[in-house]
């Protein structure tokens, strides 16, 4: 998976981070588990995990495709790392750039 940047996001927006997973022959395949790890670049940021089949923010609209819908609450960049385990092992990285907001 490639590194993806999502720009021009405001606090309160719900951008979607899409991760696609393919097996060793290049066919879209669902991993056994997909976890999206999320944290901001703020000091003392905590990491939050969103697991497929558990978190309502993670959907699987088609085979091999997982989408995280993340509500933006902080005025800071977010780092999102989707990780597939089990039948397909792969990981990626996305950065969500949040615009400056004078209504803090």
N, C-alpha and C positions, 0 to 999 in steps of 0.2 A: 504494500500500500504506500501511497505517496503522502508527502506532507502537504496539507491544504491550508490556505489562509482564507478566512471569512472576514470581510471588512464592512465598515459602515453600519455597525450594529449599535443600537441604543439600549440603555437600561430599560427593561420591560419587554424587550423583543424576545422571540422564541426562535432562534436560528436552528436549522437542522444540520447535523453532522452525519453524513452518509458514509458507511464503511462497506466495501464489497470484499467478499472472500471467495477465492478460487482454490480448487484442489491442485495437486501436482501436474495434472494434465490441462489445466486452464479452464476447467468447467466450474461455473458458479456452484458453490456448495455451502451449506450451513455448517459452521463449526458446532461442536457440542455445546459450548458456552461462549457468549460474547459479553465482554464487560467493557464499558466506557468509563475510564478514569478521568476525573475532571478536577482541575484546580486553577485558581487565579495566579497571576504573577505577583500578587501582593505579598509583603513580608508576613510570615506566620500563617500563610494560607493552609487550610486543611484540604485533604483530598476526599472527594466523594465518588463512590462507585455506583454505577447504574448497570444492573445485570439483566440480560435478556430473559424474558419469561418471569421476571420478578418485578422490575421497575416499569411502571406504566409509561415512562418517558422513552423507552426503547421499543421500537416496533420492528417487525420482520416482514416488510411488504411483499417480498418475493425471495425465492431461493438465493442464498448468498448475499443478500442485501439487508443491512441493519441500519436503522436510523435513530439517532438520539435527538429528541426535541428538548432543548435546554433553555430554561427561563433565565435571562440575564438579570442579575440583581446587584452586581458590583460594577463600579466604573473602573474597570481594569481589564487587561487582556486575560482570556481564558485559554488554558491548554487542555486539549482533549486527546486522550490516547485510547483508541479502540483496540481491544486485544481478543483474538479468537483462540480457543483452546480445544483440544480433543481431536475431532476428525479433520479440522483445518487449523493449523497453527500459523498465525500471522498477526502483525500489529502495524499501527500507523500513528500519525500525529497530525492534529489540526490545531490551529491557533485562531481564536475568535478575537478580533480587534474591536473594542468598544469605543465609540466616539466620546469625546469630552462632553460633559454635561454640566451646565452652570446651575442646574436645579438639584443640587446635592442635598 
